[in-house]
Amino acid sequence: MQGRSVVPHFILFAMTAAAAWALAFGTEVRYSGKAGVHEALPETVGDWRGESLFYCLNTKCNRVLVESERGPDGKCPDCGGDVSSGSPIEWALLPADTKILKRLYTRSTSGDQVVVSLVLGGESRTSIHRPQICLVGDGREITRTKTITVPESGGGAVKATMLELLWRGQLSDGRWASQPSFYAYWFVAPGRQTARHDVRMFWMAYDRIVLGVTHRWAYIGISGRRTEGSDAHEQLARSFIADLAPMMRNF
């Protein structure tokens, strides 16, 4: 535990030292526009088939729908409003050059479902933040955090952060309920891949300050339901990530 707690301090020290070096030598930063992932989510991942997810931008409607549920004109079938791959809240918080894609994947053999999100940053560093910031509140809390190492189907391995979440709240009929879920994610840039936000911040600073370049970072998130006391969700996520990670990587 002591060794792990030292890592963020070391990263902070390294970033501070690099910043001092940059100030002394005047490094100019160039935006490459390059991403370390393909800028689309695959239609199929193994025996999973995906359908694009959309959000109605009419805040009085707020419907979430899949591609096949859109109206003939591509709009929300309930209110006729425009739809987007990002929610109104996401677009209110993120820079305009952020790219958001989401798909609902269903497994043909079991009917299991997961939602995959791809958030691809632009020139601004504010496009991507710690996912935990958006995952808590309104009755939802993170009950466990761990790092998993997933051997990829084509060789190699990817590390991802696995969060176990629990929502407690009151339903529309007045009953109280709880709903456990999971969220697994990792970050990718050209030549970089990590499960940790602080490591991503280090590489962003290193690239900007030492190499004089900034890239388009992305994070890939996978969410779904889980059962308390069971690790079936982790096995499902591992299997899915093993196929998805090499399909997404573009370096």
Summary of the structure (lengths in Angstrom):
residues: 251
radius of gyration: 19.6
end to end distance: 33.6
largest distance: 64.2
contacts: 712
relative contact order: 0.19
helix: 29%
strand: 39%
